[in-house]
Each structure stands twice: as C-alpha cells, then as structure tokens.
Amino acid sequence: MNIEEKTILDECAKFNRCERLFLKYFKKIRSMVVKTFQIRCFYFTDDEVEELRNQVFVDLLENERKKLRQYDHSLGVPLTGWIKVIVNSTVGMYLRKKSTDESKRKKSVSIDELKEELGIEGLSMIDDEKRYEAIDMLNRIKEAIRLKQLPHQEGLLLQLHFFDELSLSEISSFMNLNINNINQIKHRAVNRLKEILVVVQNRLSPDFGTKK
C-alpha cells in the first residue's frame, strides 16, 4: 500500500474524514460494479450501477467503518483489491435477492415460449406429474447452459431471453450485436439445445416431446 492510500485509509477509518476516499474511489467503484455484472453475465441498468456504487460506500462506512478497519495491508492485497472484494460481495447479494424476488413473482420465466421453441409438450398441462417433468427439463436446460454444453454466445442468449426474460432487442444492446445476428444465434442455440435434450429425453415420459 502506497503512502497516499495509507493516508486516505487512516483519515477515513480512524478519524471519519472520508472525503478523499470518496474522491479517489468514486469512479473506480462504479467501474468495479459494471465489471462484476459483466463477469457474471447479468444485464444491468445505469440506475442499478449507481444504486450499488452507493451501497458499496454504505457497506464500507457502516458500523463505524468496520470493513475499512478490517483491511490488513500486511496480507499483500492493495486497498483497491480489498474494495473489489466488497464490491463483489455487495453485487452478489443484490443479484441473489433479485433472483429470489423474481422467482417469487414469476414461477417460470418464458416457459410457454420455450415449450413452443423446443416443441415440448407438458409444460402447460394441469397434471402435476407432467408439469414436474417439464420443470425438470427446464432445470436440465439450465444445467446445459451452466456446464457450457453450448457455445458461449448461444448459452448466454438462452439464459438472458428465456430465464432472465430480456427481449431480443435488449439482448442485442447488451451483447453489442445487431438484431439479425441475435436471431441467428437464437435459432442455432435452439437447434443445438434440441440435440442435447435428446440425450436426456428417455428419462421422461415416452411422448414428452411429441406434438399431437
């Protein structure tokens, strides 16, 4: 840790004079929040970034600046690295809460559209057993995405569109691709996913993927 960082840390952690900390890390923390969203492959808005940047400062200063006082430069981690740890934790907690809230609000995201795309029957059936099988299939799809059984762009698009419920135009902006390319990626992803599902289809009812 250099002299400037030590001075800024001491002023804030020990004497509650945190103006220089804000000035030095205001833009840096915003960039860290954006990078964390990108690494986790989550769509984000400017409002979310600003909210989380402010929350990081709250986390750093709450309980009489406990997290800043916990920083130990003898471990060889720069102060910037310690703040990155706080940012990652703050964004992670936000995303977990957001995911929980969305799952309560929507039992299954884009299930009917996914059923239609893949030609899978059973997702909208009243029969509990059939619906359980269908949800199990969705979990297998998520697992295929998680295990990267699809190319990165295809897996990311399926995740964003069917499970995070972004529109194709929103995905186009997020992935920095035009809408025609997005549609092509979606078409390839759905076809590839159908091939993957054949491997596990025998574990479901024999007529699960058969349209009447």
TORBA-282054 format. One record per residue: z negated, y, x negated of N, C-alpha, C in turn; residue in three letters; residue number from 1. Coordinates in nm, 4 decimals, m for minus. Example, Ala and Ser with C-alpha at 12.3 -4.5 7.8 and 13.67 -1.06 7.14 Angstrom:
BEGIN
{pt {m0.7800 m0.5690 m1.3190} {m0.7800 m0.4500 m1.2300} {m0.7800 m0.3300 m1.3200} Ala 1}
{pt {m0.7080 m0.2250 m1.2850} {m0.7140 m0.1060 m1.3670} {m0.7870 0.0030 m1.2900} Ser 2}
//
This chain:
BEGIN
{pt {0.0000 m0.1191 m0.0849} {0.0000 0.0000 0.0000} {0.0000 0.1247 m0.0889} Met 1}
{pt {0.0939 0.2162 m0.0617} {0.1023 0.3358 m0.1446} {m0.0054 0.4376 m0.1036} Asn 2}
{pt {m0.0150 0.5452 m0.1827} {m0.1206 0.6446 m0.1605} {m0.1050 0.7120 m0.0248} Ile 3}
{pt {0.0195 0.7414 0.0134} {0.0422 0.8081 0.1423} {m0.0057 0.7208 0.2577} Glu 4}
{pt {0.0316 0.5913 0.2561} {m0.0108 0.5006 0.3619} {m0.1630 0.4910 0.3676} Glu 5}
{pt {m0.2266 0.4816 0.2501} {m0.3731 0.4701 0.2469} {m0.4391 0.5951 0.3058} Lys 6}
{pt {m0.3842 0.7104 0.2723} {m0.4406 0.8356 0.3240} {m0.4264 0.8425 0.4754} Thr 7}
{pt {m0.3076 0.8077 0.5245} {m0.2821 0.8104 0.6690} {m0.3727 0.7117 0.7410} Ile 8}
{pt {m0.3872 0.5924 0.6839} {m0.4720 0.4900 0.7451} {m0.6172 0.5348 0.7495} Leu 9}
{pt {m0.6674 0.5852 0.6375} {m0.8082 0.6290 0.6319} {m0.8353 0.7431 0.7298} Asp 10}
{pt {m0.7435 0.8395 0.7352} {m0.7624 0.9533 0.8257} {m0.7786 0.9063 0.9695} Glu 11}
{pt {m0.6945 0.8098 1.0097} {m0.6965 0.7647 1.1489} {m0.8088 0.6649 1.1736} Cys 12}
{pt {m0.8164 0.5601 1.0891} {m0.9121 0.4518 1.1134} {m1.0566 0.4968 1.0966} Ala 13}
{pt {m1.0804 0.5818 0.9984} {m1.2191 0.6205 0.9676} {m1.2625 0.7503 1.0349} Lys 14}
{pt {m1.1676 0.8438 1.0469} {m1.2064 0.9778 1.0924} {m1.1384 1.0198 1.2224} Phe 15}
{pt {m1.0598 0.9278 1.2823} {m0.9958 0.9546 1.4111} {m0.9023 1.0758 1.4059} Asn 16}
{pt {m0.8420 1.0983 1.2904} {m0.7390 1.2014 1.2785} {m0.6056 1.1296 1.2631} Arg 17}
{pt {m0.5366 1.1114 1.3747} {m0.4227 1.0190 1.3769} {m0.2870 1.0883 1.3904} Cys 18}
{pt {m0.2842 1.2218 1.3757} {m0.1579 1.2933 1.3933} {m0.0517 1.2468 1.2937} Glu 19}
{pt {m0.0917 1.2286 1.1682} {0.0061 1.1867 1.0660} {0.0544 1.0438 1.0910} Arg 20}
{pt {m0.0313 0.9591 1.1443} {0.0098 0.8228 1.1806} {0.1189 0.8286 1.2872} Leu 21}
{pt {0.0993 0.9124 1.3902} {0.1997 0.9257 1.4956} {0.3320 0.9738 1.4374} Phe 22}
{pt {0.3266 1.0771 1.3536} {0.4489 1.1346 1.2990} {0.5253 1.0351 1.2124} Leu 23}
{pt {0.4524 0.9589 1.1321} {0.5188 0.8669 1.0390} {0.5762 0.7443 1.1090} Lys 24}
{pt {0.5058 0.6955 1.2131} {0.5452 0.5674 1.2708} {0.6049 0.5780 1.4119} Tyr 25}
{pt {0.6197 0.6995 1.4627} {0.6712 0.7162 1.5994} {0.8093 0.6530 1.6136} Phe 26}
{pt {0.9030 0.6900 1.5275} {1.0386 0.6348 1.5338} {1.0427 0.4899 1.4858} Lys 27}
{pt {0.9618 0.4590 1.3847} {0.9626 0.3235 1.3296} {0.9171 0.2205 1.4336} Lys 28}
{pt {0.8139 0.2547 1.5105} {0.7639 0.1600 1.6105} {0.8667 0.1401 1.7199} Ile 29}
{pt {0.9374 0.2461 1.7574} {1.0445 0.2306 1.8569} {1.1502 0.1327 1.8065} Arg 30}
{pt {1.1911 0.1480 1.6821} {1.2904 0.0564 1.6236} {1.2378 m0.0866 1.6186} Ser 31}
{pt {1.1095 m0.1023 1.5882} {1.0490 m0.2358 1.5855} {1.0510 m0.3004 1.7231} Met 32}
{pt {1.0218 m0.2212 1.8270} {1.0233 m0.2741 1.9640} {1.1637 m0.3211 2.0008} Val 33}
{pt {1.2644 m0.2378 1.9721} {1.4034 m0.2748 2.0014} {1.4417 m0.4028 1.9276} Val 34}
{pt {1.4071 m0.4101 1.7995} {1.4403 m0.5279 1.7185} {1.3731 m0.6532 1.7745} Lys 35}
{pt {1.2499 m0.6403 1.8213} {1.1783 m0.7554 1.8765} {1.2478 m0.8061 2.0025} Thr 36}
{pt {1.2908 m0.7152 2.0890} {1.3673 m0.7544 2.2077} {1.4949 m0.8279 2.1663} Phe 37}
{pt {1.5651 m0.7744 2.0685} {1.6926 m0.8332 2.0261} {1.6724 m0.9720 1.9660} Gln 38}
{pt {1.5699 m0.9878 1.8843} {1.5418 m1.1180 1.8227} {1.5109 m1.2225 1.9291} Ile 39}
{pt {1.4393 m1.1802 2.0335} {1.4026 m1.2711 2.1420} {1.5136 m1.2857 2.2466} Arg 40}
{pt {1.6257 m1.2137 2.2235} {1.7420 m1.2220 2.3133} {1.7075 m1.1831 2.4574} Cys 41}
{pt {1.6321 m1.0738 2.4719} {1.5984 m1.0232 2.6039} {1.6686 m0.8904 2.6267} Phe 42}
{pt {1.7198 m0.8739 2.7494} {1.7749 m0.7462 2.7906} {1.6596 m0.6465 2.8056} Tyr 43}
{pt {1.6823 m0.5196 2.7677} {1.5766 m0.4204 2.7785} {1.6355 m0.2853 2.8156} Phe 44}
{pt {1.5513 m0.1994 2.8690} {1.5913 m0.0640 2.9066} {1.5205 0.0364 2.8161} Thr 45}
{pt {1.5718 0.1593 2.8154} {1.5067 0.2646 2.7365} {1.3645 0.2891 2.7855} Asp 46}
{pt {1.3456 0.2811 2.9167} {1.2111 0.3025 2.9717} {1.1133 0.1975 2.9210} Asp 47}
{pt {1.1594 0.0720 2.9127} {1.0724 m0.0344 2.8623} {1.0365 m0.0101 2.7159} Glu 48}
{pt {1.1354 0.0333 2.6383} {1.1105 0.0594 2.4960} {1.0065 0.1701 2.4795} Val 49}
{pt {1.0225 0.2784 2.5567} {0.9269 0.3895 2.5470} {0.7874 0.3451 2.5916} Glu 50}
{pt {0.7831 0.2682 2.7006} {0.6542 0.2188 2.7506} {0.5838 0.1332 2.6465} Glu 51}
{pt {0.6590 0.0454 2.5813} {0.5989 m0.0452 2.4840} {0.5617 0.0268 2.3545} Leu 52}
{pt {0.6411 0.1255 2.3154} {0.6010 0.2044 2.1988} {0.4666 0.2716 2.2247} Arg 53}
{pt {0.4524 0.3306 2.3417} {0.3254 0.3947 2.3757} {0.2118 0.2929 2.3792} Asn 54}
{pt {0.2423 0.1715 2.4307} {0.1392 0.0684 2.4392} {0.0956 0.0224 2.3002} Gln 55}
{pt {0.1888 0.0191 2.2059} {0.1524 m0.0189 2.0691} {0.0517 0.0808 2.0118} Val 56}
{pt {0.0755 0.2097 2.0346} {m0.0205 0.3090 1.9873} {m0.1558 0.2923 2.0557} Phe 57}
{pt {m0.1531 0.2611 2.1855} {m0.2783 0.2350 2.2569} {m0.3514 0.1174 2.1941} Val 58}
{pt {m0.2760 0.0103 2.1663} {m0.3362 m0.1091 2.1058} {m0.3960 m0.0785 1.9686} Asp 59}
{pt {m0.3277 0.0077 1.8929} {m0.3765 0.0423 1.7592} {m0.5043 0.1257 1.7646} Leu 60}
{pt {m0.5168 0.2079 1.8699} {m0.6266 0.3048 1.8736} {m0.7454 0.2630 1.9606} Leu 61}
{pt {m0.7256 0.1625 2.0473} {m0.8336 0.1244 2.1369} {m0.9495 0.0619 2.0592} Glu 62}
{pt {m1.0655 0.0603 2.1244} {m1.1874 0.0052 2.0631} {m1.2171 0.0698 1.9271} Asn 63}
{pt {m1.2057 0.2029 1.9277} {m1.2331 0.2801 1.8059} {m1.1442 0.2363 1.6899} Glu 64}
{pt {m1.0162 0.2191 1.7213} {m0.9110 0.1900 1.6215} {m0.9376 0.0573 1.5495} Arg 65}
{pt {m0.9836 m0.0400 1.6262} {m1.0252 m0.1687 1.5684} {m0.9120 m0.2366 1.4911} Lys 66}
{pt {m0.7909 m0.2382 1.5494} {m0.6807 m0.3082 1.4828} {m0.6429 m0.2422 1.3498} Lys 67}
{pt {m0.6526 m0.1111 1.3438} {m0.6261 m0.0433 1.2165} {m0.7350 m0.0750 1.1149} Leu 68}
{pt {m0.8587 m0.0814 1.1606} {m0.9692 m0.1121 1.0693} {m0.9655 m0.2571 1.0214} Arg 69}
{pt {m0.8964 m0.3440 1.0990} {m0.8838 m0.4845 1.0593} {m0.7802 m0.5041 0.9486} Gln 70}
{pt {m0.6963 m0.4044 0.9272} {m0.5921 m0.4174 0.8252} {m0.6539 m0.4316 0.6867} Tyr 71}
{pt {m0.6058 m0.5299 0.6128} {m0.6588 m0.5581 0.4784} {m0.5419 m0.5583 0.3799} Asp 72}
{pt {m0.5299 m0.4501 0.3027} {m0.4160 m0.4382 0.2103} {m0.4222 m0.5406 0.0975} His 73}
{pt {m0.5410 m0.5983 0.0731} {m0.5530 m0.6959 m0.0360} {m0.4759 m0.8248 m0.0069} Ser 74}
{pt {m0.4369 m0.8451 0.1192} {m0.3587 m0.9637 0.1550} {m0.2130 m0.9513 0.1135} Leu 75}
{pt {m0.1753 m0.8335 0.0659} {m0.0386 m0.8140 0.0176} {0.0625 m0.7756 0.1243} Gly 76}
{pt {0.0152 m0.7531 0.2466} {0.1038 m0.7121 0.3559} {0.0983 m0.5605 0.3680} Val 77}
{pt {0.2127 m0.4904 0.3621} {0.2102 m0.3450 0.3766} {0.1654 m0.3047 0.5167} Pro 78}
{pt {0.1226 m0.1803 0.5309} {0.0779 m0.1327 0.6611} {0.1889 m0.1456 0.7652} Leu 79}
{pt {0.3123 m0.1203 0.7233} {0.4263 m0.1359 0.8145} {0.4365 m0.2792 0.8650} Thr 80}
{pt {0.4115 m0.3757 0.7766} {0.4152 m0.5163 0.8158} {0.3067 m0.5498 0.9164} Gly 81}
{pt {0.1871 m0.4920 0.8975} {0.0768 m0.5142 0.9919} {0.1116 m0.4556 1.1287} Trp 82}
{pt {0.1710 m0.3376 1.1296} {0.2112 m0.2762 1.2563} {0.3186 m0.3606 1.3248} Ile 83}
{pt {0.4075 m0.4217 1.2470} {0.5084 m0.5113 1.3054} {0.4423 m0.6281 1.3774} Lys 84}
{pt {0.3341 m0.6790 1.3209} {0.2605 m0.7878 1.3862} {0.2071 m0.7410 1.5217} Val 85}
{pt {0.1528 m0.6190 1.5260} {0.1003 m0.5634 1.6512} {0.2138 m0.5449 1.7519} Ile 86}
{pt {0.3278 m0.4947 1.7055} {0.4446 m0.4749 1.7938} {0.4895 m0.6077 1.8528} Val 87}
{pt {0.5006 m0.7089 1.7687} {0.5455 m0.8397 1.8161} {0.4497 m0.8958 1.9204} Asn 88}
{pt {0.3201 m0.8794 1.8970} {0.2207 m0.9278 1.9924} {0.2291 m0.8517 2.1241} Ser 89}
{pt {0.2444 m0.7199 2.1166} {0.2500 m0.6364 2.2365} {0.3738 m0.6681 2.3199} Thr 90}
{pt {0.4891 m0.6779 2.2544} {0.6129 m0.7094 2.3266} {0.6054 m0.8509 2.3836} Val 91}
{pt {0.5509 m0.9452 2.3069} {0.5390 m1.0827 2.3549} {0.4536 m1.0926 2.4803} Gly 92}
{pt {0.3406 m1.0222 2.4825} {0.2541 m1.0225 2.6004} {0.3256 m0.9605 2.7204} Met 93}
{pt {0.4010 m0.8544 2.6950} {0.4752 m0.7889 2.8033} {0.5793 m0.8832 2.8627} Tyr 94}
{pt {0.6529 m0.9534 2.7771} {0.7582 m1.0435 2.8249} {0.6998 m1.1626 2.9000} Leu 95}
{pt {0.5854 m1.2147 2.8536} {0.5221 m1.3254 2.9246} {0.4762 m1.2815 3.0633} Arg 96}
{pt {0.4179 m1.1633 3.0711} {0.3729 m1.1112 3.2017} {0.4930 m1.0851 3.2923} Lys 97}
{pt {0.5988 m1.0291 3.2357} {0.7194 m1.0011 3.3138} {0.7800 m1.1292 3.3671} Lys 98}
{pt {0.7849 m1.2321 3.2835} {0.8392 m1.3606 3.3261} {0.7556 m1.4217 3.4373} Ser 99}
{pt {0.6225 m1.4118 3.4245} {0.5339 m1.4656 3.5279} {0.5519 m1.3918 3.6591} Thr 100}
{pt {0.5588 m1.2592 3.6524} {0.5761 m1.1790 3.7735} {0.7076 m1.2105 3.8425} Asp 101}
{pt {0.8136 m1.2274 3.7636} {0.9444 m1.2562 3.8220} {0.9474 m1.3951 3.8844} Glu 102}
{pt {0.8787 m1.4897 3.8211} {0.8785 m1.6254 3.8762} {0.8029 m1.6308 4.0085} Ser 103}
{pt {0.7022 m1.5450 4.0229} {0.6303 m1.5388 4.1499} {0.7175 m1.4757 4.2583} Lys 104}
{pt {0.7972 m1.3764 4.2156} {0.8793 m1.3050 4.3124} {1.0029 m1.3848 4.3528} Arg 105}
{pt {1.0558 m1.4623 4.2589} {1.1774 m1.5401 4.2844} {1.1528 m1.6830 4.2382} Lys 106}
{pt {1.1534 m1.7765 4.3294} {1.1208 m1.9148 4.2936} {1.2227 m1.9715 4.1961} Lys 107}
{pt {1.3499 m1.9458 4.2176} {1.4531 m1.9940 4.1259} {1.5639 m1.8907 4.1207} Ser 108}
{pt {1.5951 m1.8457 4.0015} {1.6921 m1.7387 3.9854} {1.8338 m1.7933 3.9909} Val 109}
{pt {1.9136 m1.7358 4.0802} {2.0557 m1.7686 4.0900} {2.0811 m1.9180 4.1089} Ser 110}
{pt {1.9922 m1.9891 4.1759} {2.0091 m2.1329 4.1931} {2.1364 m2.1654 4.2696} Ile 111}
{pt {2.1602 m2.0946 4.3803} {2.2767 m2.1261 4.4616} {2.4065 m2.1023 4.3854} Asp 112}
{pt {2.4107 m1.9939 4.3078} {2.5316 m1.9660 4.2294} {2.5519 m2.0719 4.1230} Glu 113}
{pt {2.4440 m2.1125 4.0582} {2.4548 m2.2152 3.9553} {2.4991 m2.3471 4.0162} Leu 114}
{pt {2.4470 m2.3789 4.1346} {2.4881 m2.5009 4.2045} {2.6382 m2.4985 4.2291} Lys 115}
{pt {2.6870 m2.3844 4.2762} {2.8296 m2.3735 4.3071} {2.9148 m2.3848 4.1812} Glu 116}
{pt {2.8697 m2.3203 4.0726} {2.9446 m2.3230 3.9466} {2.9556 m2.4655 3.8921} Glu 117}
{pt {2.8461 m2.5405 3.9019} {2.8428 m2.6737 3.8414} {2.8821 m2.7838 3.9390} Leu 118}
{pt {2.9007 m2.7491 4.0649} {2.9365 m2.8498 4.1644} {2.8240 m2.9462 4.1916} Gly 119}
{pt {2.6999 m2.8990 4.1845} {2.5832 m2.9852 4.2039} {2.5328 m2.9718 4.3466} Ile 120}
{pt {2.5206 m3.0830 4.4160} {2.4619 m3.0832 4.5487} {2.3117 m3.1092 4.5366} Glu 121}
{pt {2.2385 m3.0646 4.6347} {2.0962 m3.0968 4.6390} {2.0062 m2.9783 4.6172} Gly 122}
{pt {2.0599 m2.8692 4.5577} {1.9742 m2.7564 4.5266} {1.9251 m2.6829 4.6502} Leu 123}
{pt {2.0036 m2.6845 4.7564} {1.9623 m2.6111 4.8757} {1.9173 m2.7045 4.9875} Ser 124}
{pt {1.9026 m2.8309 4.9576} {1.8631 m2.9272 5.0595} {1.7149 m2.9133 5.0908} Met 125}
{pt {1.6778 m2.9401 5.2139} {1.5390 m2.9284 5.2559} {1.4556 m3.0423 5.2003} Ile 126}
{pt {1.5162 m3.1574 5.1845} {1.4450 m3.2746 5.1366} {1.3754 m3.2439 5.0039} Asp 127}
{pt {1.2435 m3.2621 4.9992} {1.1661 m3.2245 4.8815} {1.2078 m3.3030 4.7578} Asp 128}
{pt {1.2358 m3.4324 4.7767} {1.2730 m3.5147 4.6622} {1.4034 m3.4673 4.6007} Glu 129}
{pt {1.5020 m3.4360 4.6864} {1.6305 m3.3883 4.6365} {1.6122 m3.2546 4.5638} Lys 130}
{pt {1.5324 m3.1688 4.6224} {1.5136 m3.0388 4.5601} {1.4392 m3.0521 4.4270} Arg 131}
{pt {1.3450 m3.1445 4.4212} {1.2750 m3.1681 4.2951} {1.3736 m3.2132 4.1878} Tyr 132}
{pt {1.4656 m3.3010 4.2263} {1.5667 m3.3481 4.1313} {1.6533 m3.2320 4.0833} Glu 133}
{pt {1.6852 m3.1416 4.1770} {1.7688 m3.0281 4.1414} {1.6963 m2.9347 4.0448} Ala 134}
{pt {1.5689 m2.9089 4.0719} {1.4914 m2.8242 3.9820} {1.4781 m2.8891 3.8456} Ile 135}
{pt {1.4638 m3.0226 3.8451} {1.4586 m3.0952 3.7189} {1.5871 m3.0739 3.6398} Asp 136}
{pt {1.7005 m3.0720 3.7117} {1.8277 m3.0482 3.6455} {1.8312 m2.9075 3.5847} Met 137}
{pt {1.7785 m2.8101 3.6572} {1.7741 m2.6742 3.6028} {1.6896 m2.6694 3.4757} Leu 138}
{pt {1.5804 m2.7412 3.4761} {1.4965 m2.7462 3.3556} {1.5719 m2.8080 3.2391} Asn 139}
{pt {1.6555 m2.9072 3.2686} {1.7361 m2.9700 3.1629} {1.8391 m2.8707 3.1084} Arg 140}
{pt {1.8914 m2.7883 3.1992} {1.9863 m2.6858 3.1560} {1.9170 m2.5868 3.0619} Ile 141}
{pt {1.7971 m2.5442 3.1019} {1.7206 m2.4537 3.0158} {1.6941 m2.5180 2.8800} Lys 142}
{pt {1.6630 m2.6473 2.8814} {1.6355 m2.7184 2.7566} {1.7601 m2.7238 2.6694} Glu 143}
{pt {1.8755 m2.7451 2.7320} {2.0014 m2.7468 2.6568} {2.0258 m2.6128 2.5891} Ala 144}
{pt {1.9926 m2.5045 2.6607} {2.0073 m2.3709 2.6034} {1.9083 m2.3527 2.4889} Ile 145}
{pt {1.7838 m2.3942 2.5122} {1.6796 m2.3768 2.4100} {1.7112 m2.4542 2.2830} Arg 146}
{pt {1.7650 m2.5738 2.2982} {1.7963 m2.6588 2.1836} {1.9307 m2.6256 2.1209} Leu 147}
{pt {1.9938 m2.5205 2.1744} {2.1205 m2.4718 2.1196} {2.2284 m2.5788 2.1228} Lys 148}
{pt {2.2330 m2.6548 2.2346} {2.3398 m2.7513 2.2520} {2.4703 m2.6832 2.2917} Gln 149}
{pt {2.4614 m2.5540 2.3219} {2.5792 m2.4741 2.3469} {2.5902 m2.3695 2.2360} Leu 150}
{pt {2.7126 m2.3216 2.2067} {2.7254 m2.2115 2.1107} {2.6390 m2.0935 2.1532} Pro 151}
{pt {2.5976 m2.0136 2.0564} {2.5001 m1.9072 2.0822} {2.5422 m1.8150 2.1961} His 152}
{pt {2.6672 m1.7649 2.1914} {2.7112 m1.6712 2.2952} {2.7071 m1.7345 2.4335} Gln 153}
{pt {2.7477 m1.8604 2.4434} {2.7505 m1.9281 2.5729} {2.6087 m1.9514 2.6257} Glu 154}
{pt {2.5209 m1.9979 2.5393} {2.3831 m2.0211 2.5820} {2.3150 m1.8917 2.6225} Gly 155}
{pt {2.3385 m1.7849 2.5454} {2.2794 m1.6557 2.5771} {2.3303 m1.6047 2.7116} Leu 156}
{pt {2.4598 m1.6177 2.7357} {2.5164 m1.5704 2.8627} {2.4578 m1.6465 2.9811} Leu 157}
{pt {2.4475 m1.7788 2.9706} {2.3886 m1.8571 3.0798} {2.2445 m1.8151 3.1059} Leu 158}
{pt {2.1695 m1.7952 2.9982} {2.0299 m1.7543 3.0128} {2.0204 m1.6189 3.0833} Gln 159}
{pt {2.1000 m1.5233 3.0371} {2.0934 m1.3883 3.0934} {2.1413 m1.3842 3.2376} Leu 160}
{pt {2.2475 m1.4584 3.2682} {2.3089 m1.4481 3.4009} {2.2344 m1.5304 3.5064} His 161}
{pt {2.2085 m1.6568 3.4766} {2.1527 m1.7459 3.5779} {2.0003 m1.7448 3.5838} Phe 162}
{pt {1.9348 m1.7168 3.4709} {1.7894 m1.7250 3.4696} {1.7223 m1.5879 3.4582} Phe 163}
{pt {1.7829 m1.4941 3.3832} {1.7286 m1.3583 3.3772} {1.7936 m1.2679 3.4809} Asp 164}
{pt {1.8936 m1.3187 3.5515} {1.9578 m1.2552 3.6664} {2.0233 m1.1215 3.6351} Glu 165}
{pt {2.0850 m1.1115 3.5178} {2.1634 m0.9923 3.4878} {2.3047 m1.0111 3.5426} Leu 166}
{pt {2.3650 m0.9005 3.5837} {2.5035 m0.9060 3.6284} {2.5940 m0.9227 3.5066} Ser 167}
{pt {2.7179 m0.9649 3.5311} {2.8123 m0.9810 3.4200} {2.8408 m0.8469 3.3532} Leu 168}
{pt {2.8412 m0.7391 3.4296} {2.8636 m0.6068 3.3693} {2.7461 m0.5677 3.2800} Ser 169}
{pt {2.6241 m0.6006 3.3208} {2.5077 m0.5731 3.2371} {2.5124 m0.6556 3.1094} Glu 170}
{pt {2.5545 m0.7810 3.1226} {2.5666 m0.8679 3.0053} {2.6756 m0.8156 2.9127} Ile 171}
{pt {2.7838 m0.7650 2.9719} {2.8922 m0.7067 2.8925} {2.8404 m0.5946 2.8042} Ser 172}
{pt {2.7568 m0.5093 2.8614} {2.6986 m0.3983 2.7857} {2.6003 m0.4494 2.6814} Ser 173}
{pt {2.5180 m0.5455 2.7195} {2.4157 m0.5991 2.6296} {2.4784 m0.6687 2.5088} Phe 174}
{pt {2.5849 m0.7464 2.5324} {2.6482 m0.8223 2.4251} {2.7594 m0.7442 2.3555} Met 175}
{pt {2.7852 m0.6218 2.4045} {2.8872 m0.5354 2.3457} {3.0256 m0.6016 2.3468} Asn 176}
{pt {3.0580 m0.6642 2.4599} {3.1885 m0.7277 2.4794} {3.2467 m0.6786 2.6108} Leu 177}
{pt {3.3808 m0.6759 2.6190} {3.4388 m0.6320 2.7457} {3.4239 m0.7409 2.8514} Asn 178}
{pt {3.4413 m0.7020 2.9771} {3.4132 m0.7928 3.0884} {3.5047 m0.9142 3.0892} Ile 179}
{pt {3.6281 m0.8987 3.0413} {3.7196 m1.0136 3.0347} {3.6675 m1.1197 2.9386} Asn 180}
{pt {3.6171 m1.0751 2.8231} {3.5596 m1.1700 2.7269} {3.4363 m1.2383 2.7848} Asn 181}
{pt {3.3559 m1.1628 2.8592} {3.2364 m1.2200 2.9219} {3.2756 m1.3288 3.0212} Ile 182}
{pt {3.3771 m1.3030 3.1017} {3.4226 m1.4033 3.1981} {3.4753 m1.5288 3.1285} Asn 183}
{pt {3.5446 m1.5101 3.0178} {3.5957 m1.6251 2.9418} {3.4805 m1.7076 2.8832} Gln 184}
{pt {3.3814 m1.6388 2.8287} {3.2650 m1.7085 2.7727} {3.1918 m1.7840 2.8827} Ile 185}
{pt {3.1775 m1.7223 2.9980} {3.1100 m1.7882 3.1098} {3.1854 m1.9138 3.1516} Lys 186}
{pt {3.3179 m1.9040 3.1606} {3.3990 m2.0193 3.2004} {3.3817 m2.1340 3.1009} His 187}
{pt {3.3879 m2.1024 2.9704} {3.3703 m2.2062 2.8686} {3.2303 m2.2654 2.8750} Arg 188}
{pt {3.1313 m2.1794 2.8963} {2.9920 m2.2252 2.8984} {2.9678 m2.3209 3.0144} Ala 189}
{pt {3.0204 m2.2867 3.1318} {3.0004 m2.3721 3.2494} {3.0673 m2.5076 3.2282} Val 190}
{pt {3.1891 m2.5071 3.1744} {3.2592 m2.6342 3.1496} {3.1856 m2.7189 3.0458} Asn 191}
{pt {3.1367 m2.6541 2.9421} {3.0641 m2.7283 2.8390} {2.9334 m2.7831 2.8954} Arg 192}
{pt {2.8696 m2.7039 2.9810} {2.7435 m2.7459 3.0411} {2.7643 m2.8673 3.1312} Leu 193}
{pt {2.8757 m2.8702 3.2039} {2.9058 m2.9861 3.2880} {2.9144 m3.1133 3.2032} Lys 194}
{pt {2.9757 m3.1019 3.0860} {2.9874 m3.2176 2.9969} {2.8497 m3.2641 2.9500} Glu 195}
{pt {2.7624 m3.1675 2.9177} {2.6275 m3.2025 2.8727} {2.5496 m3.2709 2.9834} Ile 196}
{pt {2.5681 m3.2243 3.1078} {2.4916 m3.2786 3.2195} {2.5311 m3.4218 3.2531} Leu 197}
{pt {2.6515 m3.4602 3.2166} {2.6933 m3.5978 3.2417} {2.5997 m3.6956 3.1713} Val 198}
{pt {2.5500 m3.6536 3.0556} {2.4630 m3.7409 2.9756} {2.3344 m3.7744 3.0500} Val 199}
{pt {2.2824 m3.6759 3.1271} {2.1546 m3.6979 3.1945} {2.1703 m3.7292 3.3429} Val 200}
{pt {2.2912 m3.7254 3.3937} {2.3113 m3.7366 3.5374} {2.2690 m3.8717 3.5940} Gln 201}
{pt {2.2787 m3.9771 3.5144} {2.2428 m4.1095 3.5647} {2.0944 m4.1219 3.5967} Asn 202}
{pt {2.0150 m4.0307 3.5435} {1.8722 m4.0352 3.5738} {1.8406 m3.9742 3.7099} Arg 203}
{pt {1.9392 m3.9091 3.7683} {1.9219 m3.8522 3.9009} {1.9862 m3.9445 4.0033} Leu 204}
{pt {1.9799 m3.9062 4.1303} {2.0391 m3.9885 4.2347} {2.1887 m4.0056 4.2107} Ser 205}
{pt {2.2471 m4.1200 4.2433} {2.3853 m4.1500 4.2128} {2.4843 m4.0481 4.2667} Pro 206}
{pt {2.4558 m3.9874 4.3798} {2.5522 m3.8954 4.4393} {2.5144 m3.7503 4.4157} Asp 207}
{pt {2.4283 m3.7236 4.3142} {2.3765 m3.5896 4.2925} {2.4881 m3.4889 4.2675} Phe 208}
{pt {2.5861 m3.5274 4.1870} {2.6915 m3.4335 4.1514} {2.8173 m3.4499 4.2342} Gly 209}
{pt {2.8073 m3.5219 4.3431} {2.9267 m3.5482 4.4242} {2.9316 m3.4565 4.5431} Thr 210}
{pt {3.0396 m3.3827 4.5576} {3.0559 m3.2962 4.6733} {3.1087 m3.3762 4.7893} Lys 211}
{pt {3.0552 m3.3452 4.9078} {3.1005 m3.4131 5.0278} {3.2299 m3.3516 5.0772} Lys 212}
//
